[in-house]
Amino acid sequence: MKTTLFLRLFVIGLLLIGVPKVYGQLSIIPAPQKQTIQDGQFTFDGRIGLQADAELKSVPAYLSREFEGRFGISLTEESSVDRSIVLQVDESLLADEAYQLQVMSDEIIITGGAAHGVFNGIQSLMQLVYTASEDNRPLTIRSCTIEDAPRFEWRGFMLDESRHFFGKEKVKQLLDLMALHKINTFHWHLTDEPGWRVEIKEYPKLTTIGGKGTWSNPDTPAQFYTQKDIREIVNYAKKRFIKVIPEIDMPGHASAANRAYPEFSGGGSEDHPEFTFHPGRESTYDYLTNILREIATLFPSSYVHIGGDEVHYGNQEWAADEEIQQLMHEQNLEDLKTVESYFIRRMADSVKAMGSKVVGWDEVASAGVSKDSSVVMWWHHDKPEILDEVLQQGYTTVLCPRIPMYFDFVQHDSHQSGRRWNGFSDLRSVYGFPSKLSINDEVFGDQILGIQANLWTERVQNEERLDFMVWPRLSAMAEAAWTPADSKSYEGFQQRLKGMLEILDKYQISYFNPFDIKSTPEPKGTNTPRWQENF
């Protein structure tokens, strides 16, 4: 019996050698590529110095402000200190977003290939401090060495504020948490059927009339961002190394704009009245180009998203319109789809003439926009052949398929409000993306710019519901976009996620808790018409 028991224990011990040490990892999301935990600790007591290369500009001030405001830790530039944090750039060693973090007993050194890399290292340091035990002050963090760099260049999140409006402070909180997760792209969906949310000086009725209403209440007073608000938020994001990409939807999803300026409407359908801009009037192109010029001055990211999707929902009136028929004859356009393509190409050329790249949903690839000055977002999860075609044509592509990257889909089978489509977007499937795609990395790898999660807000009418649908799935997306596939571990992520949920508590985020489902009941969502379920 003793011999048998010994053999069993011996075999179990051998098996355990191969089990990942999820409990010994640093509590950082996304998981660093390389990390070593060492003996010793850094204690935040006494006088903590801050030294930084001059080229880092606003980064040291950001670190000081965050440490003081969030942790009550003051940093000083004086030389006579007990311990120091050192921020430095070494272009010869690291790519722009890459960083090294060394935590020793008397010094913390963050080295980046550029300021963005140093900033990323700061986010890892902040997570270590956030999750340090607060039972006993002063705060301490473990000595360690991290070497890290992103898997994808584009790590994005899209917020739809046309359907429901959340406001400046909520967006800033979202940007703070995106930065903490090293998510570097904020795609801002500002115009659609329910409301137009960005001030355009040349066309004030876009907001005073087009800004009225939400998806759940068409009588809501006008809600929108002034140009001053936009500049404030864009600057806030810039300090966090997040580029903000505006979306001005066209030629469809134009109902709010057409309420304000009906002379540019191309009509719509019974379900989608006044859904399109008019493609047969030269004044339409002048009007939209003027709008995009103002947009380009507000958003210096070098990208402008023009939508380009789902035009067939409301282009039925085009077939009987004399001006559109004349356009088809003059331009030798065969059908309404080629009219749509003509419109998209013209507006893409306008964006290009302003010095920006056009971004569009995957429909724009079939319109024939220039592959050298555009980025395509693949969203048709049920049509992988579209992704194949986009890549075959040579387009730079961002992957954001509805399943699992649309966060308006439910995240647990018990949830009632939200979309489903032969499945939904649970935490594990978000984390595992894009491993199941059959993409030839050797051929198309350089064309995959990155991945993005999108939140459409038909059923998201308040901040509580917003938090619940975004978190913690956005944490999973952040790791999917940053950490190499062969370094990912869902079990390890789950352990680290417990620390991130503690951080979200400190931000007063009403997240869904996957570890205690009963403790986080689903906030009520708004009703959605049947046509929206499986578009």
N, C-alpha and C positions, 0 to 999 in steps of 0.2 A: 504493500500500500504506500509506504513512504517513497519507494523508488518511482512508482507511478505518479504520485503527486509531484515529485521533484521534476520528472520529465515534462509534466503538464506545465508547470511553472516556467521551466526552461524554454519550452516552445512559445508560451505566451510572451516571455521576455524578448525572444527573437523577433516575434511579430511586432512588438511595440517599438522596436528600433526604427521601423519604417514609418511610424505614425508621425505626421507633422506636429511640431511642438507649438500648437496654437496658443497655449497659455503663456508661453515665454516670449511672444512677439511684442513689439512696441505697438501701442494703441494709436495707430495712424491710418487714416483713410484719405487717399488711396494708398495701398501697401507699397512701401519703397521697394525698389529693385534689389538692393543689397542693404542689409542691416546687421550690425554686430552689437550685442549688449555686453557691456564690460563691467568690471567691478568699480564701485564708487558712485558718487552722485554729485550733482550741482545743486547748491542750496541758495534760494533767493532770499538772503538776508544780508544785512549790512549795506554797504554801498556797492551798487552794481553799475559798472561802467558800460559805455557804448562807444565803440570805435567803428568808423565806416569810411570806405573809399569815397572820395568827393564825387565821383561819377554816379553814385547811387541816388543822388538828389533827394527826392522826397521819401525814399524807402526808410531811412533811419527815423524820420519824424513819424511815419506810420507805425513803426514798431514801438516807439516810445508811447504814442497815444493809445495804442491797443493794450499794451502792458499796464499802463496806468488805469485806463478805463475799465478793463475787463478783469484784471487780476490785482489791482492795487499795488503794483510793483513799479517803483520809480527808477528810471535809468538816468545816468549822468554822463556828461562828456568830460568831466574832470579826470585827471590822471591818477589821483590818489584814491584807489578803490580796492575793495577786497576781492572782487571777481569781475570779469568782463564778458561782454558779448561783442564779437568782432564780425563785421560784415565786409566781405571783400569780393572782388571780381577777378577771375583768372580766365581770360578768353582762350588761352592756349590749352587748357585742360578740359573745358566743358562746352557743350552746346548752350544756346541762349537760355533755355528753360531748365537745364540740368543744374543740380546743386549737390554739394556735400555738406553734411551737418556733423560736427564733432562736438560732443558734450563731454567735458572733462570736469574735474572737481573745482578748478579755478577759472575755467574759461570755456565759452561756447563759441565756436568758429563756424560761420556759414559762408561758403564759397559758391559763387555762381558763375556761369559762363557769361552772364549779363545781369542787368538789374532784375529781370524777370526771374532768373534762376535763384537769385538771393531771396526774392520775395517768396518763391515757392518753398525754400528752406525755412523761412520764417513761419509759414503756415504749418509745417510739420512740427516746429518748435512749439507753436501755440497749442497744437493738439496735445503735445506731451504735458504742457503746463495745465491745460484745461482738465486733463484726466488725472493729474497728480492728486493725491489724497489731501482733502482740506480739513481732515480731522485734527491735524496738528500743524500749526504754523511754526516756522516758515515753510513754504512750498519747496519740495525737492523733486528733481527728475533724475532718472538713471543715466549713468554714463553710457554713451553709445557712439557708434559711427554709422552714418548713412551715406550711401551713394545712390543717386536717384536721377531718373530722366523719364519723360513721358513716352508712352507707346504711340499715341496719335497727336498730331498738331492741333486738330480742331476738337475741342471737348466742350459741347454746347448744351444750352437749355433754352427752350422757347416758351415764352409766356404770352398767351392770348389775352389782351386787355380790351378788345373790341366787345366781346360778348358780355364780360363783366369787368368792371374797373376796380382796381385795388389801391392805387395811389402811390405817391412818392416814397413814403416811409416804408411801406411794405416792400417795394422794389429795392430800396437800399438794404433792407435786412436780407433779402434774397441774394443780393450781390455780395454781402459780407460772407454768407454761408457758401456761396459758389466759390469765392476766393479761398476760403478755408479748405475746400475740397479740390483746389487747383483746377477748377472749371473756368475756362478762359474766354468763352463766347456766350454773350447774351443776345438771343434772337428775340426781338420785340415785335409782336404782331399787333399793330396799332390801328389797322383799319379793316373793316369787314362789313357784313350786313347790319348788325345791331348798332354800331357806333364808330365814329371817326374820332380818334383820341390824341391827335397832334395838331397844334396850332400852325396854320399856314397864313402868313401875313397877307398875301395877295388874294386869298380866298377865305375871308373870315367866317362865312356861313358854314364852312366845313365843320367847324366846332360848335358854333352857336345853334345850328340846326342839326347837322350831322352827328354832333356829339350827344344828342338827346337819346335816352333810352338805353336799356340793356336787354340781354336775351330774355330775362325773366320778367322785365317790366318796361314796356315801351314808353311809359310816361315819366321815367326817371329824368330829372333835370340834367342838363348837359354836363358831362364829366370828360375832362381832357387834360393834357399836359400843355402848359404854355411853353413857348420856346425857351424862356428862362428856366423852367423846370427841366426841360430836356437837357439843356447845357449843364445844369447842376448834376443831373444823374449821370450823364456821359462822363463828366469830369470825375465824379465819385468812382465810377467803374474804371476809368483810366488809372487812377491811383492804386487800383487793385489788379491792374494788368488784365482787365477784361475788356474786350472789344464789344461794342454794342452795334448790332446790325438791325436796322429798321425794316419792317415789311410794310409796303404800301401795295395792297392787293389789286391786281388788274389782270386781264380785262373783266374777270368775274368778281364776285364778292364785293360789289361796288354800291350796294343799296344805300348805305348811309351817305356816301358822297353824292349820290343821285337825288336824294331828298333835298340836299342843299343846293345843287346846281343841276336841275333836271335837263337842261339844254345839252348836256353831254351824255345822257343816258341812252343805252342801246336796248332798253327794255328788259323783260325777264319772263318768268313763268308764273303759274298760279301759286306754287309753293315759294317761289323766289322772285317777288316783284321788283322791277327796276334793278335787276341783278348785274347787268353788264354796262361797261362804258361803250360808247358808240364807235365802232371801228371805221365807219365810212365818212366821218367828218374830220377834216384837217384841224379844226378847232379843238377836237378832243386831244390830239397829240400835243398841240401847243399848251393846252391846259395842264396835262399830266407832266409834261417836261418842266413847266414852271414850278409845279409842286415838287418834283424831284430835285430841282436846283436848290430849293430851300431846305429840303431834307438833307442834301449832301453837305450843306454848310453846318447843319446841326450835328451830323454823325460823321466824324472824320475817320471812319474805320476802313475806308476804301471798298466797302461792300454795301450794296443796296439790294434788298430782296423785293422782287416784284410779283411774287405769288405765281400766277399763271396756271392755277389748277381749277378743275371742276367747272370749266366754262359752260359745259353742256347742260348744267343745271338750269341755266336761264338765258340761253341764246336763241330761243325758239323764234323770237320776233325778227331776228336777222334775215330769215329766209324771205320775208315779205317786204323788207325795207328797201325802198328805191335807191337810196344813197349807197347802201351796202351792195346791192345788185350792180350798181354802176362801178363801185370799187372792184368787185369780182371780175367784171368785164375788162376794166382798164389794166388790172394787174394779173389777169389770166389765172384767177383763183378758182379752183374746181368746186369747192364745197365750203361749208361753214367751218370745218376744221382748218382748212388752209387760210381762211380769213383770220381765225384765231392766231395761227402761226405768224401771219403777216403782222398782226398787231404786236405780238410779243417780240418779234425781231426788231421792229421799229423802236419800241420802248427800251429794249436791251441796247440798241445802238445809242440812244439818248444817254443812258447810264454810262456807257463806255466813253462817250464824248466828254463826260464830266470827270473822267479820270478814275472811275470806280469800276469794280467788277460786279456783274449782275449775278444774283443768286435767285434760284427758282425751284419750285417743286418739280418732280421728274417729268411732268408734261412738257417743260420748256425744251428738253432735249429733242423731242419730236418736232418742235417748231424750228429747229435748225439754228439756234443761237450759237455764236462763236464759242468754240470750246476753249479758246485761248483767253477769253475774258469773262468766263462764267464759272459758276459752281452749281452743281445739280444736287438736290436733296431727294434721295430715294425714299419714298414713304409707302409704296404699295407692297405691303408684306406678302400679300397673296399673289403677287405677280413678280416672282424673281426674274422672269425673262426680261422685264423692264430694266432691272439692274444690269443684266448681261448686256443688253443693247446699249445702255448708257456708257458702260465701260468699254465696250467694243468700239464705240464712236470716239473714245478718247477723252471723255469729260472727267474733270476732277469732281469727286463725289463725296458727299456726307451721307452716312447711313443713319436713317431715322425711321425705320419701318413701324407701322402702327402697332404691331405686336413684335417686340415688347416695348417699344420706345414712345408710345403715346400714353401719357399718364392720366388721360381721361378714362381709360379702361380700368376696370376694377382690379384690385391687387390681391384679393382673397375671395374664395368662393362664397363666403358668407355675406359679402357685401351686395347690397341691392341697387344702389344708385351708381350708375356708370355704365360704360359700354362693355360688351363682350362680342367676340367673333370667333366661334369655335375655340374659345379659350380667352385668356386675358393676360395681363402683364404683371405677373407676380415677381417678388423680389429675386428669386433664384434665376428666372429667365432673363431679367434685366442684367443681373450680374454675369450670366454666361454669354451674353451677346458680345461679339458676333461669331462665336465659334462654329455655329451650325451652317453658316453660309458657305456655299461651294465657290469661293473666289480663288482664282489662281494668283497667289501673292507674287510669284515670280514675274507674271505678266502684268497684273493690274495693281499690285501693292502700292506703287507710288501714286496711283490715282485716288486711292482711298484717303481722303484728307482727315477724316475722323468720324465720330459718332455724336449724336445729339438726341436728347429727350425733349418731347413736346407736350405741353399742357394746353389743350383746348378747353374752354371754360363754359360750355353750354350748361353744365351741371355743377359749376363751381361758382357760387354766388357770394361767398364771403371768405374772410381770411382763414377761419377755422377749417373750412372745407379745402381751401388751397393747400394749407400745411399738410392735411391728412393725405391728399393725393400725391404730393411731391415727396414727402419724407416718410421712410428712409430710402425710397427707390432712387432718389437722386444721388445718394451716397453710393449705391450699387453701380449706377451709371458712371460715376466719377472714377471708380476703380476699374471698371470695364474699359474706360477710355485711356487710362493712365498706365496701368500695370500690364506688363507683357503676359500673353496667354499662358505661357509655361510657368509663370510665377504666381498665378492666381490660385486661391483655395477658398471655396465658398465657406467651408467650416472655419477657416481662419478669419474670413471676413465677418462671419456671425459673431465671433468672440470680440473682435475689434468694434463691431457695430454697437455693442453694449456701452462702450465708452462714448461713442458718438451720440447715442441717445441721451446720455448725461449732458453732453454739450448742448444738444437741442433743447433740453429742459431749461438750461440757463438762458437760452434765447427765447424762452416761452413759446416754443413751437408745438402745435397740436398735432403731432405726428401719429401715424399708425404704428402700434407696437407689435411686431411679429412674434415677440416672445410672450406676450400676454394679451391675446386678442380680445378677451372679455373686458379688459381694463380700458380699451380705446374703442368705444362704440362709434359706428360710422356716422359722421355728420350728415344731415339731410341734404340731398342734392335737388336741383330743379328738374322738372320733367323735360324730356326731349322728344320732339316729334319723331314718328316712326322712320321718316326718310333719313334721319341722321344716323340710325343705328348701324347700317352696314355700307356707308358710302366708301 
